[in-house]
Amino acid sequence: MRTAHQDVHPGKRPGRAPLATLATTVAAALALVLGVAPPGAQAQTPPNDGKDVILNLFQWTWDAVAAECTSEIGPAGFGYVQVSPPAEHVPGDAWWTSYQPVSYQIESKLGTRAEFAAMVSTCNAAGVEVIADAVVNHMAGADSAGYGVAGSPYAEDSFPMYSGWDFNDCRSDISNYQDRWEVQHCRLVALQDLRTSSTYVRETIAAYLDDLVSLGVAGFRIDAAKHVPAADLEAIKAAMDHSDVYWVHEVIGAAGEPVQPSEYLGSGDSHEFDYARELKHAFDANIASLRYVGDGKLPSDRAGVFVSNHDTERNGESMSYQWGAKYTLANVFLLSWPYGSPTVYSGYTFSDYDAGAPGATSDSVPDAECSSGAWTCEQRWTEVQGMVGFHNTVGSASVTRWWDDGGNHVAYGRGSAGYVTINNNSWDVTRTYATDLPAGEYCDVVAAADCSVTRTVAGDGTFTATVPAYGALALHVGATSGPGSVTPQGDVDVAVEATTTWGQDVRIVGSRPELGSWDPASGVVLSADGYPVWTGTVDLPAGASFEYKYVKVDGGDVDWESGGNRTATVGADGSLALDDTWRS
């Protein structure tokens, strides 16, 4: 889908701990009422065992996504996979045919309903939740008629679930992006614009989204959201049975335009396109400026961020795989800098703007083949997988010890949990870096996946290294090597005041294996010697950030405390004391 303007686009339920889901729902409801993010919230992406990185597999079939979840995406630590629109669409081998719906059947050139459901189940089993691209602004082109890829007939004012009354009265294309009404009521490149002010249209869209949730989908990317009034999208979400599901809006904001991404925070997060634009500018000029990349943009906890997506890589608005090593460095930055909820994009090579996926026909797409070279497969890159692990380990740790040379060499820590340096120069750089990392031998997760490249951090937190031209280096406390140089372990002292009934014990569970990976049966059982205060110790690595909650267990019955997941970070010296009270 294309326009003459900058717009070029044509389950396991959230969280393992049920109370984390409840907290997310309450926080989301608060955000809807107040129009702001819940205080202190990290990106609105629902919790998934501490993993929030989204992988966007553009034009991958459902079977291929399922296989990739098991072999690569889950093991790499991605929390989510975003898939292309699953609804029936017009036939054609161009990529944008997926963005011209004919019906809301889950039957597309990427696979059948059964294959989609099996993909979601397989990905969930691999620890990966699914976000679906949802086209709700429009249907197929007003100048087309025929049959969708599943056989549904359609014409300008005739679709399986819509007639002429269900489309806006404006029958011309958008020509003036300074006119809010025109942007949100006229046709986007001749596509039939849905009357989203209509109760029937809202309920029909809501039923489609609920159908996908029933198949296990955890959230949605709302395509072309700026072309739908924000109030209409809020009403559509409110009409859903699963109105607490995660949404992120595609709102291509631009200075001076009347429609801005911040308007849409009442029904979800919004993509921050200026972030991708700023990355492109910085890596072509001066990356020292990235220290301020979050300034003047959406709040971090409401911003979806990316280096590239399927639109921006084609219109030149962002970097793309064609930038080579600089594109890789931009993804290293994306996954190491604490702004927004990051999405890694993975598509395919192309020279023709309209070109569909390799081997696509009018009604099918072959499974992706990463070994062919035709698919870019960023999710398999050593640098990307290493930085997903970095991102998951450092969690919400703040930026420390920023350093730059005034140009294209920067370095910074993430508290005592991680450290990264990026060299965007055409020459190698050797220097001594000062960190807050505990002493030890660390794997350079950018250089190798098998810890064959290590860096030794001295007792004062310093290490010396040569960073190659257009290269990076990243260390974190979750990837160490060598006898006697493993990250120091600490005894975390746990104390929680909780009253119980006869036969119940109290356990601490959380996002790390030492805390049972959210499985109450594997949680750490606390002692009742000081009842009603339950106490115990847990061995966790120094600098480790984690989420946790308390549960009461009586045989097979589990009672979770209320509220959102608690968070904590072990000190650099391995010390931490938790002094909590059970939340009823």
ZAMARGU-4260 file (C-alpha; in steps of 0.2 Angstrom, whole numbers, plus 5000, padded with zeros to 4 digits):
<rodrens>
0) 5000/5000/5000 | 5007/5017/4995 | 5003/5035/4996 | 5010/5051/4988 | 5015/5056/5006
5) 5026/5048/5018 | 5014/5033/5022 | 5020/5019/5012 | 5011/5004/5020 | 4997/5000/5008
10) 4989/4912/5119 | 4997/4910/5130 | 4990/4926/5136 | 5002/4940/5142 | 5012/4935/5157
15) 5016/4919/5166 | 5010/4925/5183 | 4992/4928/5183 | 4994/4943/5194 | 5006/4951/5182
20) 4992/4950/5169 | 4980/4958/5181 | 4992/4972/5185 | 4994/4975/5167 | 4976/4976/5164
25) 4973/4988/5179 | 4987/4999/5173 | 4981/4999/5155 | 4963/5004/5162 | 4971/5018/5171
30) 4980/5024/5156 | 4964/5024/5146 | 4956/5035/5159 | 4970/5047/5161 | 4978/5047/5144
35) 4995/5044/5152 | 5006/5029/5156 | 5005/5021/5173 | 5018/5029/5184 | 5035/5020/5183
40) 5029/5008/5170 | 5041/5000/5158 | 5035/4999/5140 | 5017/4993/5140 | 5021/4977/5131
45) 5014/4963/5142 | 5026/4954/5153 | 5034/4938/5146 | 5046/4932/5159 | 5056/4948/5158
50) 5057/4947/5139 | 5050/4961/5129 | 5060/4962/5113 | 5048/4960/5098 | 5054/4951/5082
55) 5045/4957/5066 | 5045/4943/5054 | 5039/4951/5038 | 5029/4940/5026 | 5035/4924/5034
60) 5022/4909/5033 | 5014/4903/5048 | 5024/4886/5047 | 5040/4895/5045 | 5037/4906/5060
65) 5033/4891/5070 | 5049/4882/5066 | 5059/4898/5069 | 5051/4900/5086 | 5057/4883/5091
70) 5075/4884/5083 | 5080/4902/5085 | 5068/4915/5092 | 5064/4906/5109 | 5082/4901/5112
75) 5088/4918/5108 | 5077/4926/5121 | 5064/4936/5111 | 5048/4939/5120 | 5037/4941/5105
80) 5036/4938/5086 | 5026/4950/5076 | 5018/4942/5060 | 5010/4950/5045 | 4991/4952/5043
85) 4982/4935/5044 | 4966/4940/5036 | 4960/4935/5019 | 4966/4948/5006 | 4967/4952/4987
90) 4977/4940/4976 | 4994/4946/4970 | 5012/4943/4973 | 5016/4961/4979 | 5019/4963/4997
95) 5006/4976/4999 | 4992/4964/4994 | 4992/4957/5013 | 4987/4975/5018 | 4971/4975/5007
100) 4958/4964/5016 | 4943/4956/5008 | 4936/4947/5023 | 4941/4943/5041 | 4944/4925/5038
105) 4961/4919/5045 | 4965/4912/5027 | 4979/4921/5018 | 4994/4917/5006 | 5004/4915/5022
110) 4994/4900/5028 | 4977/4893/5034 | 4968/4896/5050 | 4974/4879/5057 | 4992/4883/5053
115) 4990/4900/5061 | 4983/4892/5077 | 4997/4879/5077 | 5010/4893/5075 | 5004/4902/5090
120) 5004/4886/5100 | 5021/4881/5095 | 5028/4899/5098 | 5020/4900/5115 | 5028/4883/5120
125) 5045/4890/5115 | 5042/4905/5127 | 5037/4917/5113 | 5020/4926/5112 | 5013/4932/5095
130) 5008/4950/5090 | 4998/4951/5074 | 4998/4965/5061 | 4980/4971/5060 | 4972/4981/5046
135) 4957/4990/5052 | 4957/5007/5043 | 4951/5000/5026 | 4947/4986/5015 | 4953/4982/4997
140) 4955/4995/4983 | 4939/5004/4978 | 4944/5001/4960 | 4946/4982/4961 | 4934/4968/4962
145) 4935/4949/4961 | 4939/4935/4974 | 4950/4935/4989 | 4964/4922/4991 | 4951/4911/5001
150) 4938/4913/4987 | 4927/4927/4995 | 4919/4938/4982 | 4922/4957/4984 | 4918/4973/4974
155) 4919/4992/4978 | 4904/4992/4990 | 4902/4974/4993 | 4912/4963/5005 | 4907/4948/5015
160) 4904/4958/5030 | 4902/4976/5024 | 4891/4986/5011 | 4892/5003/5005 | 4884/5010/5021
165) 4900/5004/5031 | 4912/5016/5021 | 4915/5034/5024 | 4906/5046/5012 | 4922/5054/5006
170) 4926/5044/4989 | 4942/5053/4984 | 4960/5050/4989 | 4969/5060/5003 | 4978/5074/4995
175) 4981/5086/5010 | 4989/5079/5025 | 4987/5096/5034 | 4968/5092/5034 | 4964/5081/5049
180) 4947/5077/5043 | 4953/5072/5025 | 4967/5061/5033 | 4955/5051/5043 | 4939/5051/5032
185) 4945/5050/5014 | 4954/5035/5005 | 4972/5030/5007 | 4978/5027/4990 | 4961/5022/4983
190) 4957/5009/4997 | 4939/5008/5004 | 4939/5018/5020 | 4929/5010/5034 | 4916/5021/5043
195) 4924/5017/5060 | 4912/5029/5069 | 4899/5016/5065 | 4894/5004/5079 | 4892/4990/5067
200) 4909/4992/5060 | 4917/4994/5077 | 4909/4978/5083 | 4914/4969/5067 | 4932/4974/5069
205) 4932/4970/5088 | 4925/4952/5084 | 4939/4949/5071 | 4952/4954/5084 | 4944/4944/5098
210) 4944/4929/5086 | 4963/4931/5084 | 4965/4932/5103 | 4955/4916/5105 | 4968/4908/5094
215) 4981/4914/5107 | 4987/4931/5100 | 4994/4942/5113 | 4993/4959/5105 | 4991/4969/5089
220) 5001/4981/5078 | 4987/4993/5072 | 4991/4997/5054 | 4988/5015/5047 | 4981/5020/5064
225) 4983/5039/5060 | 4970/5037/5047 | 4957/5032/5060 | 4952/5045/5073 | 4959/5040/5090
230) 4942/5040/5099 | 4936/5027/5086 | 4950/5015/5090 | 4947/5017/5109 | 4929/5013/5105
235) 4934/4997/5095 | 4945/4991/5109 | 4932/4994/5122 | 4920/4983/5111 | 4932/4969/5112
240) 4929/4955/5125 | 4948/4955/5127 | 4950/4974/5129 | 4965/4972/5139 | 4976/4965/5125
245) 4991/4974/5120 | 4990/4987/5105 | 5004/4997/5097 | 4999/5010/5084 | 5007/5014/5067
250) 5006/5033/5068 | 5018/5040/5056 | 5020/5057/5064 | 5028/5072/5056 | 5032/5090/5062
255) 5017/5101/5058 | 5004/5088/5054 | 4988/5088/5064 | 4988/5070/5068 | 5002/5065/5081
260) 5006/5048/5089 | 5003/5055/5106 | 4984/5056/5103 | 4983/5037/5102 | 4990/5032/5119
265) 4972/5030/5126 | 4971/5013/5117 | 4989/5007/5117 | 5007/5012/5113 | 5013/5021/5097
270) 5027/5018/5086 | 5040/5033/5087 | 5045/5035/5069 | 5057/5050/5074 | 5068/5037/5083
275) 5071/5027/5067 | 5074/5044/5058 | 5086/5050/5071 | 5096/5033/5070 | 5098/5035/5052
280) 5104/5053/5053 | 5116/5049/5068 | 5124/5034/5059 | 5127/5044/5044 | 5134/5058/5054
285) 5138/5058/5072 | 5132/5044/5085 | 5138/5054/5100 | 5121/5063/5098 | 5112/5047/5102
290) 5114/5051/5120 | 5099/5062/5119 | 5089/5051/5107 | 5074/5050/5118 | 5072/5069/5120
295) 5056/5077/5113 | 5048/5060/5109 | 5035/5049/5116 | 5037/5044/5134 | 5049/5029/5134
300) 5036/5017/5142 | 5023/5021/5128 | 5035/5021/5113 | 5038/5007/5101 | 5055/5009/5093
305) 5064/5001/5078 | 5079/5003/5066 | 5068/4999/5051 | 5052/4992/5046 | 5044/4986/5029
310) 5038/5003/5025 | 5053/5013/5030 | 5066/5002/5022 | 5057/5004/5005 | 5055/5023/5006
315) 5072/5028/5013 | 5065/5035/5029 | 5076/5024/5039 | 5091/5013/5038 | 5090/4995/5031
320) 5099/4979/5028 | 5107/4988/5013 | 5117/4999/5025 | 5128/4984/5030 | 5139/4985/5046
325) 5131/5002/5051 | 5114/4994/5051 | 5120/4980/5062 | 5127/4994/5074 | 5111/5002/5075
330) 5103/4986/5080 | 5116/4985/5094 | 5111/5002/5100 | 5093/4998/5099 | 5095/4983/5110
335) 5106/4991/5123 | 5099/5009/5125 | 5084/5010/5138 | 5072/5020/5127 | 5055/5012/5121
340) 5050/4994/5117 | 5062/4988/5104 | 5057/4978/5088 | 5070/4970/5077 | 5065/4969/5059
345) 5068/4954/5048 | 5062/4954/5030 | 5070/4950/5013 | 5081/4957/5000 | 5073/4967/4986
350) 5077/4979/4972 | 5059/4982/4966 | 5048/4992/4979 | 5033/4981/4976 | 5042/4965/4976
355) 5034/4952/4987 | 5043/4938/4997 | 5055/4927/4987 | 5045/4915/4977 | 5028/4923/4981
360) 5014/4919/4969 | 4996/4927/4968 | 4990/4916/4982 | 5005/4909/4991 | 5022/4912/4999
365) 5036/4899/5001 | 5043/4896/5018 | 5057/4907/5022 | 5075/4900/5019 | 5088/4909/5029
370) 5102/4899/5020 | 5096/4906/5003 | 5103/4924/5006 | 5086/4930/4999 | 5079/4932/5017
375) 5089/4944/5028 | 5086/4934/5044 | 5092/4947/5057 | 5086/4936/5071 | 5100/4924/5067
380) 5114/4936/5067 | 5127/4934/5081 | 5126/4952/5085 | 5107/4953/5087 | 5106/4937/5097
385) 5120/4942/5108 | 5111/4959/5111 | 5094/4952/5115 | 5103/4942/5129 | 5111/4959/5134
390) 5094/4968/5134 | 5086/4954/5144 | 5100/4954/5157 | 5102/4973/5160 | 5083/4975/5162
395) 5079/4993/5168 | 5096/4997/5174 | 5100/5015/5171 | 5114/5022/5159 | 5130/5025/5168
400) 5148/5031/5163 | 5143/5038/5146 | 5158/5042/5136 | 5160/5048/5118 | 5174/5056/5107
405) 5163/5069/5101 | 5160/5060/5085 | 5157/5041/5081 | 5164/5032/5096 | 5153/5030/5111
410) 5153/5019/5126 | 5141/5017/5141 | 5136/5005/5155 | 5119/4999/5161 | 5122/5000/5179
415) 5133/4986/5186 | 5124/4973/5174 | 5131/4977/5157 | 5143/4988/5146 | 5143/4992/5127
420) 5154/5002/5116 | 5151/5006/5097 | 5163/5012/5085 | 5155/5020/5069 | 5172/5024/5062
425) 5181/5017/5047 | 5196/5013/5058 | 5200/5002/5073 | 5200/5010/5090 | 5209/5004/5106
430) 5206/5012/5123 | 5203/5008/5141 | 5185/5008/5146 | 5179/5012/5164 | 5164/5001/5169
435) 5153/4997/5185 | 5155/4978/5181 | 5161/4966/5194 | 5178/4960/5191 | 5179/4944/5180
440) 5181/4937/5163 | 5166/4941/5151 | 5160/4935/5135 | 5160/4948/5121 | 5142/4944/5115
445) 5144/4954/5099 | 5160/4946/5093 | 5154/4927/5096 | 5140/4917/5101 | 5151/4903/5110
450) 5161/4915/5121 | 5176/4912/5111 | 5180/4930/5113 | 5182/4937/5131 | 5187/4953/5140
455) 5194/4953/5157 | 5187/4967/5169 | 5199/4972/5183 | 5195/4975/5201 | 5193/4993/5197
460) 5180/4990/5183 | 5192/4994/5169 | 5196/4984/5154 | 5206/4988/5138 | 5201/4982/5121
465) 5202/4986/5102 | 5185/4988/5094 | 5186/4985/5075 | 5180/4998/5062 | 5161/4998/5061
470) 5161/4986/5076 | 5155/4985/5093 | 5158/4976/5110 | 5146/4971/5123 | 5148/4963/5140
475) 5135/4958/5153 | 5134/4949/5169 | 5124/4935/5162 | 5138/4929/5150 | 5154/4926/5159
480) 5169/4913/5156 | 5183/4905/5165 | 5186/4896/5182 | 5187/4909/5196 | 5180/4923/5185
485) 5162/4920/5185 | 5151/4934/5191 | 5151/4934/5210 | 5136/4926/5217 | 5127/4934/5232
490) 5115/4928/5245 | 5099/4938/5243 | 5090/4939/5260 | 5071/4937/5258 | 5058/4942/5271
495) 5040/4944/5268 | 5026/4946/5281 | 5011/4935/5276 | 4998/4926/5286 | 4993/4909/5281
500) 4981/4895/5284 | 4986/4878/5291 | 4995/4868/5277 | 5000/4883/5267 | 5019/4888/5264
505) 5025/4904/5256 | 5037/4904/5242 | 5046/4917/5231 | 5045/4914/5212 | 5052/4925/5198
510) 5059/4928/5181 | 5076/4918/5184 | 5079/4900/5185 | 5085/4902/5203 | 5067/4908/5207
515) 5058/4894/5197 | 5055/4904/5181 | 5038/4908/5187 | 5034/4890/5191 | 5027/4890/5209
520) 5032/4871/5211 | 5050/4876/5208 | 5050/4892/5219 | 5060/4895/5234 | 5051/4889/5250
525) 5053/4901/5264 | 5055/4897/5282 | 5040/4901/5295 | 5052/4901/5310 | 5048/4920/5312
530) 5030/4919/5308 | 5021/4929/5302 | 5037/4934/5293 | 5044/4921/5281 | 5062/4921/5278
535) 5075/4913/5266 | 5090/4916/5255 | 5092/4915/5236 | 5109/4914/5227 | 5109/4926/5212
540) 5123/4934/5202 | 5129/4951/5207 | 5121/4964/5196 | 5107/4953/5191 | 5090/4962/5188
545) 5074/4951/5190 | 5055/4951/5193 | 5047/4942/5207 | 5031/4938/5217 | 5026/4928/5232
550) 5014/4914/5232 | 5005/4903/5245 | 5005/4885/5241 | 4995/4871/5249 | 4997/4855/5239
555) 4992/4859/5222 | 4983/4875/5226 | 4992/4891/5223 | 4987/4908/5229 | 4997/4922/5220
560) 4998/4939/5229 | 4990/4954/5220 | 4998/4968/5210 | 5011/4969/5197 | 5027/4960/5197
565) 5040/4966/5209 | 5057/4971/5203 | 5074/4971/5211 | 5093/4971/5206 | 5107/4963/5216
570) 5121/4974/5221 | 5138/4974/5212 | 5145/4966/5228 | 5131/4953/5228 | 5121/4960/5242
575) 5102/4963/5242 | 5089/4962/5256 | 5070/4960/5251 | 5059/4966/5265 | 5041/4965/5259
580) 5023/4963/5265 | 5011/4951/5256 | 4998/4960/5245 | 4981/4954/5247
</rodrens>
